[in-house]
Amino acid sequence: MLRWRRWFSAVVLSASAVLATAAAADLRIGFKAEVTSADPHVLNGQNRNVWLHVYESLAHHDSQLRPTPGLALSWRVIDPTTWEFQLRPGVRFHNGETMTAADVEYSLRRAMAVKGARTFRTYLKGIVAVEATGPLTVQVRTSGPSPAVPDNLGLIAILPKSLGAVDEASFADGRSAIGTGPYKFGSWTHGQRVVLLRNADYWGDKEPWNKVTFEFIPREPARASALLSGSVDLIDGATANLAYSLKRSQKVVLQSVTSYMLNYIGLDQFRAASPYLRANDGTPLPHNPLRDLRVRQALMLAISREDIVRYLMKSDATAAAQIVPAGFVGYDADLKAPQQNIAAARDLLTQAGYPQGFRITLHCPNNRYVNDARMCEALAQQLAHIRIQVELSAMPFSVYQTRVVGTGGASDFSMFLIGYGSVTGDAMTGLVSVIRSRDNKAGVGANNYGGYSNLQVDALVDQATHTFDLEQRQALLRQAASLAMQDGAIIPLVHLNATWALRKGLTIQPRADGFTMATDVRMTP
């Protein structure tokens, strides 16, 4: 580690002198993730980040992920189960065709029919019919009242109907890569880069960049080195590990924002006896202490989120008390993260019948989130203060993700670190998926890996999902979130920050989803 720091410092000092200003016509982005599919109807975060430049949806999402007019100028509720979208006139696809309601109908139906695990079906599950009722009018019917339809359809790329039946391969080589966005598909070199070209006929504001290149650079030091040497103009994922060294360069600026990504502890509240819980002498516990509210509250009080943010994350995160950060729909400003209180936590454990604590295994990914394995180490140390002995089990996320989902209604684990992000900027998405009692038939509770269930919370969440008035819906979401957190549904830890480093002379509008959009990058005056 020391050798790496010395090397990196030398790179900073020497590269600062040669950091070049790229031609204004081109923008080069050092991107931490690799694109895995060019099909815009295949769900994947980093893929969607890149292809949002090429394809657009009925609704755009602003920096706080709230829906704004996109390919639809407006939308309205016809009746409790019918939405109508009025399309923007005069929009042309990259192949010159004019966009109509028939293209929207085709695109939504295609997205609903895509097979496999990586689909948008979660966001489309309530839709029962899509119909073009006029040249620029589309009606979407749902199985029940659904106020989230505009948010959810804002995730679905609109393609020309003339494509017909197409597969992923035809998008990858550019044949079917036809959208309405400010950039056109240029090329995709697997594992290396995506090149996008400015769409001179774009219906909206014209972009200043003739060409945008996403260079895939997964390793942090390599991304920083590319920025400092002038090979790229900006990088994403500039975590605290890099920030200090980058700040030493007079040619680099940093910008960050609290992101939608929540790291939290999930608890097995489903099984009467949980597999990774033991008494202090190593014998199995006959009853699952995590089903006791006092134990969950003790765990909540034992954790110092402030220490995690300050010492582990180096201020690269924000302490979390609920499922969404400030600024999102349903955020409750009165719901604060509890302060660490070891005495109160020990008292609660004593009341629950565990004055000397117990032993438990904390399962963690070690390559998914920033400092994920180290965060688990910090949690183990903090829980030791209330006499809970934590054994750590860290593994690659490719292995972890199958086990955390588990079988039979709950995770394979007893206690686990996991992340979730409300991609629509609305607490309802997270409450329905992470907190709501799991009901596979109804399509709710899909990410409720701990098997938490509270009928009062369920009723509030269900009511919110059928309430169109925004203020009323927000009130219901706040009530549900407050009750769930008091009940220890999950243990929120931190909202991760999204940080970018840019060459001096550039600025970016930070987004809560952490997306790096060329449309948000501009030259400073």
LINJOLIN-V464866 format. One line per field, one symbol per residue. psi: psi as a letter, one per 20 degrees, with the letter a starting at -180 (. if undefined). burial: 1 if it has 9 or more other ideal C-beta (glycine too) atoms within 8 Angstrom, else 0. Layout:
# LINJOLIN-V464866
psi: ???
burial: ???
This chain:
# LINJOLIN-V464866
psi: ggggggghhhggghhhijoqorphiqpppophrqpiqioijoppghghggiihhqrrgprpahjkqprpdiphrqrogrijpqppoqpqjpqrijiqpprhhhggggghghhiprahmrjhhijhipiqppoirhkppppqrirpnijggggiiippprphihboqrhhihhjihjmobjriqqpfqoopifrppqqpoijqhbpqqiphpppoponhpghhgghhghijhrhrqrkmrhhhgghhhipijqqqqrqpriopprpqpojgqhpqhkpqrhjiqqphqohiiphhghhgggiipnhghggghgilkkrppqiaiqrqiqpipoiioqpqqpngghghgghghijmhjbrqqpopqqjkgrpkghhhhghhggghhikkooppqoqqqhhgghhhhgaqkirqirhpqprqqpnijkphhggghghhqppnhhikqkhjmhikqpohgggggghghijohpggggggggggggggghhikgrnqfqpqqppqpqqpiqqqoqqhijqophiipqpq.
burial: 000010011011001100100100011111111010111111010111111111111111101010100111001000001111111100111100101110111111111101000011011101100101000111111100111111111111111110100001011101011111111111010000111111100100001010111111100111111111110111110111011011011001111111111111111110101101111100001001110001111111111010111101110111111111100111110010000101011101110101001111111111001001101111110111111111010110100110110100011011111111111111111111111111100011110111110100110111111110000011011111111110111111111111111111011101111101110110000
